[in-house]
Amino acid sequence: MAKSETTAEAITRALVEHSIDTVFGIPGVHMYDFNDALHRAGDKIKFIHTRHEQGAAYMAYGYAKATGRIGAFTVVPGPGVLNAGAALCTALGANAPVLCITGNIMSHLIGRGRGQLHELPDQLATLRGITKVAERIDHQSEAGFVVGEVISKMISGRKGPGSIEAPWDVFGQKGPEVPIVSAARAESARPDPLAIEQAIQLISNAKRPLIMVGGGAVDARKQVRELAERLGAPVTAHRSGKGVLPDDHPNALNLVAAYDYWKDTDLLIGVGSRLELQFMRWRYIPKNLKVIRIDIDPKEMVRLRPDAAIVADAADGVDALLEQAPRSSIDMRLEDFARLNNAARERFAAVEPQVSYVNAIRRALPRDGFFVEEISQVGFTARFAFPVFAPLQYVTCGYQETLGFGFNTALGVKVAHPDKMVISVSGDGGFMFGLQELATAVQHRINVIAIVFNNGSFGNVLRDQRQSYDGRYLGSELINPDFVKLAESFNIPAFKATTPEELERLITTCATLDSPVLIEVPVDKGSEVSPWAYLHPAPHPD
């Protein structure tokens, strides 16, 4: 007799067959059959339960961003999905393969507006608006196909989040064991020879090329390095591209130094990047600038039209250039890059106290450790002041700039890399968005070092209201708990650092503890020097 299984069992088996070994989430009545299937999967899938749906989704996001693999979470439909929505938006903006598995009301009631438990008017449409792909399993026989289809779309082309839902009654529906459709990444376009020829001509004519790498280049580190060395070109990055070329490589420019170089750049080569720095933040376009773009997403060539458009996977596109790219005959560029970096570091050293604290964290964090930023004064400063030495080690929220994502995301990073040091930096405002997950960290022994910079405010808002609205403060000043005592109430070791040197010593000490740790760093309200002069610099004079 053929084996039988429920829809929930088929979904779980499909997750295992797609090498998904961890699911974050919160159980709930619509999901009981799926929750039970996860339990019966035993050690094939680890289930990490959280204290808020947003926490579960951000942990899945951290897992995905730090590995490039699928991070999965499960929540109840309706309010559970909406609570997780900020993390799905973040994953969409940062091209992270995050998989949401949720339920729905009874199948015969969907769309009838009867007001069933957790009913949304059209949950599938809501999910399709904040994911790359969202599908429903309407019958047990579809389960293996739908899971494979969704995962295939998530990992093909520009990666992104996906969602699978099943109605309440369908999760427990039983039938013959279903075949699992193995997800396959669709083959990306091969580089167009004509586009390569156009790009090579632009490269041959260029005197001062600049390479900009984004999150789409994380699997092309070898090729990017070879191209930079071949052309004698500097490489810079903003957020997700940090570490594609190690920041201590002679061709690497921090983004402040890159802006100084930019004023005379005649060729921009974008690799897996939206070119946000150059066309949204820098507000200055050099005369006669030419642009080459290598991107797996053909829509990018419409959003920002280049002079040579290479639609391809980053590694394939750069490889195609390397087959014909001439070697630079210009000497002394490496000395110029070093001079620009040093001059930039001297200038942005004025961004205090953030730079001193960032430097202390970098000294204490091992070279292979992970740094998770946050929407905070230290997080913004880290984008230009924190050196990174490999892809994926600098975890960011991308263009959504999602306040409160950092600590919960760091927990997912640590689950993915239990043997690596993971440091989360938050402001007091952002940390309060997800502090309930301190309980998750303790219960599951997720040993993140959480550093909370407490300036008693939403720092950006406070500064803007002071500078642009004559000090008419509204909602920007915060009353906070004693973060050390708060952490200790969760049985978490907690400390206070009042200087960068003390912070560095504490990080080194805390790394030896088999426990999550919280370190509070008090900062005088409104005392930080703004980092925005370096992230949104004034235009170069013509």
C-alpha positions in Angstrom: 0.0 0.0 0.0 1.3 3.4 -0.9 2.3 5.7 1.9 0.0 8.5 2.9 0.8 11.9 4.4 -0.9 15.1 5.3 -0.2 18.4 3.5 1.7 19.5 6.6 3.9 16.4 6.4 4.5 16.9 2.7 5.6 20.6 3.2 7.9 19.5 6.0 9.4 16.7 3.9 9.9 19.2 1.0 11.7 21.6 3.4 14.1 18.9 4.4 14.7 17.9 0.8 15.6 21.5 0.0 18.2 21.5 2.8 16.2 23.9 5.1 17.3 22.8 8.5 15.9 25.6 10.7 12.5 27.1 11.0 11.8 30.1 13.3 8.3 30.9 14.4 5.4 30.9 16.8 2.8 28.0 16.9 -0.9 28.8 16.5 -4.2 27.2 16.0 -4.3 27.5 12.2 -0.8 25.9 12.1 -1.2 23.1 14.5 -0.9 20.3 11.9 2.2 21.9 10.5 3.7 22.6 13.9 3.2 18.9 14.7 4.8 17.8 11.4 7.8 19.9 12.3 8.0 18.2 15.7 7.8 14.8 14.2 10.6 15.6 11.8 12.9 15.3 14.8 16.5 16.5 14.3 16.0 17.0 10.6 14.6 20.5 11.3 15.4 22.7 14.3 12.4 24.8 15.5 13.3 28.0 17.3 10.2 29.7 18.8 10.3 33.4 19.3 8.2 35.9 21.3 6.9 37.9 18.4 6.2 37.2 14.8 8.4 40.0 13.6 11.3 38.5 15.6 10.8 35.1 13.9 10.8 36.8 10.4 13.9 38.9 11.2 15.8 35.8 12.5 15.0 34.1 9.2 16.2 37.2 7.4 19.5 37.1 9.4 20.0 33.5 8.6 19.5 34.1 4.9 21.6 37.3 4.7 24.6 35.6 6.5 24.5 32.4 4.4 22.9 33.1 1.1 20.6 30.1 1.8 16.9 30.1 2.6 15.8 31.3 6.0 12.4 30.0 6.9 9.8 31.1 9.4 6.2 30.2 10.2 3.4 32.4 11.7 -0.3 32.3 11.9 -2.3 34.1 9.2 -3.8 37.5 9.5 -2.2 39.4 12.3 0.8 37.0 12.4 1.5 37.7 8.8 1.1 41.4 9.2 3.4 41.5 12.2 6.0 39.7 10.1 5.5 42.1 7.2 8.3 44.6 8.0 10.8 41.7 7.8 9.4 40.5 4.5 9.7 44.1 3.2 13.3 44.2 4.4 14.0 40.9 2.6 12.5 42.1 -0.6 14.6 45.3 -0.5 17.8 43.4 0.4 17.3 40.5 -2.0 17.2 37.9 0.8 15.6 34.4 0.2 13.3 34.4 3.2 10.4 31.9 3.2 7.2 32.5 5.1 5.0 29.5 5.8 1.5 30.5 7.0 -2.1 29.4 7.0 -5.5 30.9 6.2 -9.0 30.4 7.3 -11.1 27.4 6.2 -10.9 26.9 2.5 -14.6 27.2 1.8 -14.7 30.6 3.6 -11.8 32.3 1.9 -13.1 35.5 0.2 -16.5 35.4 1.7 -15.9 38.1 4.4 -17.6 36.2 7.2 -15.1 37.5 9.8 -13.4 34.2 10.6 -10.4 34.1 13.1 -7.4 35.9 11.6 -9.2 36.5 8.3 -7.8 39.1 6.0 -9.7 40.4 2.9 -7.1 38.9 0.6 -4.0 37.6 2.4 -2.4 36.2 -0.7 -2.6 39.6 -2.5 -1.1 41.2 0.6 1.8 38.8 0.6 2.3 39.2 -3.1 2.8 42.9 -2.6 5.8 42.4 -0.2 7.4 39.2 -1.6 8.8 38.0 -4.9 6.4 35.1 -5.0 3.5 33.9 -2.9 1.3 30.8 -3.6 -1.5 28.8 -1.9 -1.7 25.1 -1.5 -5.4 24.3 -2.1 -5.1 20.5 -1.9 -2.7 18.0 -0.4 -1.7 16.7 -3.8 -0.3 20.1 -4.7 2.1 20.5 -1.8 5.3 19.1 -3.3 4.9 21.1 -6.5 4.0 24.4 -4.8 6.9 24.3 -2.4 9.3 23.5 -5.3 7.8 26.2 -7.5 8.1 28.9 -4.8 11.6 28.1 -3.8 12.7 28.0 -7.5 11.4 31.5 -8.0 13.0 32.7 -4.8 16.5 31.6 -5.8 16.3 32.4 -9.5 17.6 35.7 -10.9 17.5 38.4 -8.2 16.9 36.5 -5.0 13.9 37.4 -2.9 11.4 36.3 -0.3 8.5 34.0 -0.9 5.5 32.8 0.9 3.4 29.6 1.0 0.0 29.5 2.6 -2.5 26.7 3.1 -6.0 26.9 4.5 -6.6 25.7 8.0 -8.4 22.5 6.9 -5.9 21.7 4.1 -2.9 21.3 6.4 -4.4 18.2 7.9 -5.8 16.8 4.7 -4.4 13.4 4.0 -3.6 11.6 0.7 -1.0 9.5 -1.1 2.6 10.6 -0.5 3.3 13.4 -3.1 6.3 13.8 -5.3 8.6 16.6 -4.2 9.5 18.9 -7.1 13.2 19.8 -6.6 13.7 23.6 -6.8 16.2 24.6 -9.4 17.7 28.0 -10.0 16.7 29.1 -13.5 19.7 29.5 -15.8 20.7 33.2 -16.0 21.2 34.9 -19.3 24.6 34.6 -20.9 26.5 37.8 -21.4 25.6 39.4 -24.7 28.8 39.5 -26.9 27.7 42.9 -28.3 27.3 44.4 -24.8 30.7 42.9 -23.8 32.3 44.5 -26.9 30.7 47.9 -26.0 32.0 47.5 -22.4 35.5 46.6 -23.5 35.6 49.7 -25.7 34.6 51.9 -22.7 37.2 50.2 -20.5 39.9 50.8 -23.1 39.1 54.5 -23.3 38.9 55.0 -19.6 41.5 56.7 -17.5 39.9 56.7 -14.1 37.5 53.7 -13.8 35.6 53.0 -10.5 34.0 49.6 -9.6 30.9 49.7 -7.4 29.8 46.4 -5.9 26.5 45.5 -4.3 24.8 42.5 -2.8 24.5 40.9 -6.2 28.3 40.5 -6.3 28.8 38.4 -3.2 29.4 35.3 -5.2 31.8 37.1 -7.6 34.6 38.1 -5.2 37.3 36.3 -7.1 36.2 37.9 -10.4 35.8 41.4 -8.9 39.3 41.2 -7.4 40.9 40.1 -10.7 39.1 42.8 -12.6 40.2 45.5 -10.2 43.8 44.4 -10.3 43.7 44.0 -14.1 42.3 47.6 -14.6 44.1 49.2 -11.7 40.7 50.3 -10.6 39.4 51.0 -7.1 36.4 49.1 -5.7 33.9 50.6 -3.3 30.7 49.4 -1.6 27.9 50.9 0.5 26.0 48.2 2.5 25.5 44.7 1.2 28.5 44.8 -1.1 30.9 45.4 1.8 33.6 42.7 2.0 33.3 41.6 -1.7 36.8 43.0 -1.9 38.4 43.0 1.5 38.8 46.5 2.9 42.5 45.9 3.4 43.0 45.1 -0.2 45.1 47.8 -1.9 42.3 48.4 -4.5 39.6 48.9 -1.9 38.3 52.4 -1.2 36.0 53.2 1.7 33.0 55.1 0.4 34.2 58.5 1.7 37.5 58.1 -0.2 35.6 56.8 -3.2 33.6 60.1 -3.3 36.9 62.0 -3.5 38.0 59.8 -6.4 34.5 60.1 -8.0 34.9 63.8 -9.1 37.3 62.8 -11.9 35.9 59.3 -12.6 35.2 58.7 -16.3 33.9 55.1 -16.1 31.6 53.5 -13.5 31.4 49.7 -13.5 28.5 48.6 -11.4 28.5 44.9 -10.4 25.3 43.6 -8.8 24.5 47.1 -7.5 21.6 49.6 -7.9 24.3 52.3 -7.8 22.5 54.0 -5.0 25.6 55.8 -3.8 26.4 57.3 -7.1 23.0 58.3 -8.3 20.9 58.8 -5.1 23.4 59.8 -2.4 26.3 61.5 -4.0 24.3 64.2 -5.9 27.2 64.8 -8.3 27.8 63.2 -11.8 31.2 63.7 -13.3 31.3 65.2 -16.8 31.4 62.7 -19.6 30.8 59.8 -17.3 30.2 56.4 -18.9 28.5 53.5 -17.1 28.7 49.8 -17.4 26.3 47.7 -15.5 26.4 43.9 -14.8 23.2 42.8 -13.2 21.1 39.6 -13.3 17.9 41.6 -13.3 17.1 43.0 -16.7 14.7 45.6 -15.1 17.7 47.3 -13.7 18.8 48.3 -17.2 15.5 50.2 -17.6 15.5 51.8 -14.1 19.0 53.2 -14.7 20.1 53.0 -18.3 23.8 52.4 -18.7 26.1 52.8 -21.7 26.8 49.1 -21.8 24.1 46.8 -20.2 25.4 43.3 -19.4 22.4 41.2 -18.1 24.1 38.2 -16.4 25.0 36.7 -13.1 27.8 38.9 -11.6 30.5 36.2 -11.8 29.6 35.3 -15.4 29.5 39.0 -16.5 32.8 39.9 -14.9 34.4 36.7 -16.3 33.3 37.8 -19.8 35.0 41.1 -19.3 38.1 39.5 -18.1 38.5 37.5 -21.3 39.1 40.7 -23.2 39.9 43.5 -20.7 43.2 45.2 -21.2 45.7 45.5 -18.4 46.1 49.0 -17.1 49.3 50.8 -18.0 48.8 53.5 -15.4 51.3 53.3 -12.5 51.1 54.6 -9.0 47.4 54.1 -8.6 47.7 51.9 -5.5 49.6 54.7 -3.7 46.8 57.1 -4.7 44.2 54.8 -3.3 46.1 54.5 0.0 46.4 58.3 0.2 42.7 58.7 -0.5 41.8 56.2 2.2 44.1 57.7 4.8 42.8 61.2 4.1 39.2 60.1 4.3 39.8 58.3 7.6 41.4 61.5 9.0 38.3 63.5 8.0 35.7 61.1 9.2 37.5 60.6 12.5 35.6 63.7 13.6 32.4 61.7 13.7 32.6 61.1 17.4 32.1 59.2 19.6 30.8 56.8 17.0 34.1 56.3 15.1 36.0 55.5 18.3 33.4 52.9 19.3 33.3 51.4 15.8 37.1 51.1 15.8 37.0 49.4 19.2 34.4 46.9 18.0 36.5 46.1 14.9 39.6 45.5 17.0 37.7 43.1 19.2 35.7 41.3 16.5 37.7 38.4 14.8 38.3 38.8 11.1 35.7 36.1 10.4 33.1 37.5 12.8 29.8 39.1 11.8 28.6 42.7 12.4 24.9 43.5 12.3 24.2 47.1 11.9 21.0 49.0 13.0 19.3 52.3 12.1 21.4 54.2 14.6 24.2 56.7 14.8 26.8 54.0 15.2 25.1 51.9 12.5 25.2 54.7 9.9 28.8 55.5 10.8 29.8 51.9 10.3 28.9 52.1 6.7 32.0 54.1 6.0 34.1 53.5 9.1 33.9 49.7 9.7 36.3 47.6 7.6 34.9 44.3 6.4 37.0 41.4 5.0 34.6 39.0 3.4 31.1 39.0 1.8 28.1 38.5 4.0 29.9 39.4 7.2 28.3 42.9 7.3 24.6 42.4 7.7 22.4 45.3 6.7 18.7 46.0 6.2 19.2 47.4 2.7 17.1 50.3 1.4 14.1 49.7 3.6 16.3 51.1 6.5 14.0 49.2 8.9 14.3 50.6 12.5 14.5 47.8 15.0 15.7 45.0 12.7 19.2 44.6 14.1 19.1 42.6 17.3 16.5 40.0 16.1 18.4 39.7 12.8 21.7 39.1 14.7 20.0 36.1 16.5 19.4 34.5 13.1 22.9 35.2 12.0 24.2 33.5 15.1 22.0 30.4 14.6 23.4 30.1 11.1 27.0 30.6 12.4 27.1 29.3 15.9 30.9 29.1 16.0 31.5 32.7 14.9 31.3 35.9 17.0 28.2 37.9 16.1 27.9 41.5 17.3 24.7 43.5 17.1 24.9 47.3 17.5 21.6 49.1 18.2 20.4 52.4 19.5 18.1 52.5 22.4 15.1 53.2 20.2 15.7 50.4 17.8 16.6 47.9 20.5 13.3 48.4 22.2 11.4 47.2 19.1 12.6 43.6 19.7 14.0 43.3 23.2 11.5 40.5 24.0 13.7 38.2 22.0 16.2 38.3 24.8 14.0 35.5 26.1 14.5 33.6 22.8 18.3 34.1 23.0 18.4 32.6 26.5 16.0 29.7 25.9 17.8 28.6 22.7 21.3 29.7 23.8 21.9 32.1 20.9 25.0 33.8 22.1 24.9 37.2 20.4 26.8 40.1 21.9 24.2 42.9 21.8 25.6 46.4 22.2 23.0 49.1 22.9 24.1 52.7 22.5 21.7 54.6 24.7 21.4 58.3 23.8 17.8 58.6 25.1 16.4 59.5 21.7 15.7 58.7 18.1 19.0 60.4 17.2 18.3 61.3 13.6 14.9 62.7 14.4 16.2 64.7 17.4 19.0 66.2 15.3 16.7 67.1 12.4 14.1 68.7 14.7 16.8 70.7 16.4 18.4 71.9 13.2 15.5 72.3 10.8 12.5 72.9 13.1 14.0 75.2 15.8 14.1 72.6 18.5 10.4 71.7 18.3 10.8 68.2 19.5 8.0 65.7 19.0 8.4 62.1 19.9 12.2 62.0 19.6 13.1 62.0 23.3 12.9 58.6 25.0 12.6 57.3 28.5 14.3 54.0 28.8 14.7 51.1 31.2 18.0 50.3 32.9 19.2 48.1 30.1 21.7 46.3 32.3 19.1 45.4 34.9 16.6 44.5 32.1 19.1 42.0 30.6 19.9 40.6 34.1 16.2 40.0 34.6 16.4 37.5 31.7 19.5 35.9 33.4 21.7 37.5 30.7 25.2 38.8 31.7 25.1 42.5 31.2 27.6 45.3 31.5 28.1 49.0 31.0 30.9 50.5 29.0 31.6 54.2 29.1 34.7 54.4 26.9 35.8 52.7 23.6 38.6 51.0 25.5 36.3 49.6 28.1 33.9 48.4 25.3 36.8 46.6 23.6 37.9 44.9 26.8 34.3 43.8 27.6 33.7 42.3 24.1 36.9 40.3 24.4 35.8 39.0 27.9 32.2 38.3 26.8 33.4 36.2 23.9 34.5 33.6 26.4 31.0 33.4 28.0 28.7 30.6 27.0 25.7 33.0 27.0 24.1 35.9 25.2 25.4 39.2 26.5 24.2 42.8 26.6 26.5 45.8 26.8 25.0 49.2 27.3 27.0 52.3 26.2 25.6 55.5 27.6 25.9 58.5 25.1 24.9 62.0 26.0 21.7 63.0 24.2 22.3 64.9 21.0 26.1 64.7 21.4 27.0 62.6 18.4 28.5 64.3 15.3 26.3 63.7 12.3 27.6 61.0 9.9 25.4 62.3 7.1 28.0 64.7 5.7 29.8 61.5 4.5 26.7 59.5 3.5 25.1 62.5 1.6 28.2 64.6 0.8 27.9 68.1 -0.7 28.3 68.1 -4.5 31.8 68.6 -5.9 32.3 72.0 -7.4 32.3 71.9 -11.2 
